[in-house]
Amino acid sequence: MSVTASLAALQELEREYAVATYTRNPVQFVRGEGCRLWDSDGNEYLDFLAGISVLNVGHCHPRIVDAVRDQVGRLTHVTNLYYTEPALRLSAGLARSSLGGKVFLCNSGAEANEAAIKLARRARPGGSIVVLQGAFHGRTYGALSATPQESKQAPFAPLVPGFVVVAKDPLALLDAVDADTAAVLLEPIQGETGIHVLSDDLLYAAREACDRVGAALVFDEIQTGMGRTGTLWAYQQTDVVPDAITVAKALGGGLPIGAVITGPALADVLAPGDHGSTFAGGPVVCRAALEALSICSDAALLARVQRFGERLATGLRSLPLAAEVRGRGLMLAIDLADGLDAPSLARRALLEQRLVVNATGPGTIRFEPPLLVCEAEIDEAISRLAALDVG
Ligand code: PLP
């Protein structure tokens, strides 16, 4: 499709026809390659958000493009009533790359968490789901009920019952988990609420608490997974092995997909008819995901993520506008110095410096570039931020 509509024309269509759930920036992107994006006026941007950790392999990676082109001309959809090779090869690849159990494929992050919640409740009927303060697990009803944020939950009450919210404190967590707990669901690094790395002590407490009562420990690796933190899955940098992980975002190399990967103990909990989805495991997205998984599993790339993450963190620390730098690998955030407003600074970075970043709250900006970012692009992003006049 060639670009024919001006930004103003799109804004008019949006006003008239799009449900107003998004606050869009006034830029129309029309092309992407690696860490770069181009707008409809031909301006080039440096992308340090990667579609919120979706384009870990970069925009239009040739292996993804080739696989999708090939598959879309062969077979796009048949449903899960039949066998297709990409879905089953992807399930095997995901299980072997992590917990060694079985995989349920779906279409998004929220759906992956919905499936994990159903799986935990199937294993312990009626059991509660323990979640942490500051968590974000998605916006469908189950996932929203696991997301203890007043502004997101309150307008949509009543929520799904059976969710218990606990402070990010090992003793509080140990205390909250009991024989009625079906699962503890947590993000090893809380992403949407500002890139907060959970302490090892908290992860150990979660494992101990679940072991004590036979509950499932589920890590939401939707944002931390696919190499983002310097290992394929973030849990691989701790001694704590969860019973299941949920995955989405970067798994599809830019196409929508989600998955629950179980360890052996939960592999056979769900039975035929318990769960399903029309589009889940479609051949096109699974071909893309097989390529994305292979690219993001590369040891040299993962080592680079760790090294370049340190370079980016060092650069961010050198900026007067940054009061604190947090995160791991290429999943980083800065808290801004007093008085600076993150949404307006992110917008200025986009419009004045052509640097794509995003605010996770009033005082925090997040950086999640494609994992294939190079040193020169990291330095360029820092220079662009440094060039912002913050008074
Ligand atoms: N879980 C985490 C940790 C996320 O970061 C997100 C999205 O930002 C989700 C779940 C929801 O994923 P989706 O938007 O694909 O439903």
Residues whose N, C-alpha, C, O or C-beta is under 5 A from the ligand:
A	BS01	PLP	S108 G109 A110 E111 F136 H137 G138 E187 G191 D220 I222 Q223 A248
